[in-house]
Amino acid sequence: MGDKKADLAGPGIGNYEELEKILPKDYSSLLTPKDTQKAIFAAKNYIEENLSRELNLIMVQVPLIVDVESGVNDYLDRDGSRTPIRFHISNDHNKNPIDAEVVQAATKWKRMALKQFGMRPGEGLLTDMRAVRKDYFLDHDHSAYVDQWDWELAITEKQRDLKFLKEVVEEIWKVLRGAEAHLQRLFPDLKTDRYPGLPEKLTFLHAEDILEKYPDLPRKDRETAILQEYPAIFIYGIGWTLKDGYPHELRAADYDDWVTETKSEEGRPMHGLNGDILVWNHVTSRRHELTSMGIRVNADTLKKQLEITGQLDFLRLPYHKAIINNEIPLSIGGGIGQSRTFMYLLKKAHLGEVSVSVWPKVLKDMCRKKNIHVLD
């Protein structure tokens, strides 16, 4: 069992001895390499088309690099443990230089883009985002190369509540289940009793409820345990400090709203308007995160969260000023992992079977012995 504090941030298993123990021993891909590629793009097209229709989104261009001074790069966690790749563009013999970063996610950029594209409440955008996260431990479901459907929807002040969050989550779940059914019609080999598909029902649980059920377990172990009872869950209220003195997981203070007060169905006071969809992966026999999302901070909750995390200096940045001055729309948004989703829907044991990235030799050798063939 892991340590609660150590488990708050930083994905992955942590060492390859442990990884070798959990990789499946009797694995074989259900699809050939050629059919895998066909299935990937069939899923991609379906999800983009249907997510756009269900949430009233349009596809837009998205940056790979951003200006450091813009403040729109995603730092993923509030502890600063995962930093972006930064580089200097000398430009005109260093007379007009730019310090740039490779994006880690487009979370903040999307909200600025809502204004740029003139989105009104009920309108939004969808991106085919690519990013680099150099501080990940490279295992079977974490890669330095990240691909996401990053989306953002403009909303009204009245929609900043738990009811609306759940409605949007249900729409996303509907699209993911539809994509699975679509792929199984096109590739019947994907439908097998050995690896059950997505359940019809998505169970909503507050992080506090899960902690109450498993008070002594750290976060990842709690998620693993609850997924044995509910194989598809949306955990909400991620970021606020729970009764044991720790948040369920660290969340950056300047995009998702994890401080707003809410109430459970029983009337118990809680906090947070964000969350993650997790499913049980029957191929890897592990917890599997598909998407992270939330209603975004407004001027009041941004200041509260930055004060809690000791990051009030961020208020000098253009993105943060735009929120404080109500210059950009209120919104809800998230990122759906593309390779994560393909991996699950195509019943794969490794992200490298559905995306091309860099992997250490020790991992590739380990996978080869287990009949898992990653793409080069």
WOUR-V11569 format. One line per field, one symbol per residue. ss: DSSP state (2 for helix, 1 for strand, 0 for the rest). A space follows every 10 residues. Layout:
BEGIN
ss = ???
END
This chain:
BEGIN
ss = 0000000000 0000022222 2200000000 0022222222 2222222222 2222201110 0000111222 0000000000 0000011110 0000000111 1100002222 2222220000 0001111111 1100000000 0000111111 1111002220 0222222222 2222222222 2222220222 0000000000 0011112222 2220000022 2222222220 0111110000 1000001000 0000010000 1110000011 1001111111 1000011111 1111110022 2222222220 0222220222 2222000000 1111111222 2222200000 2220000000 2222222220 000000
END
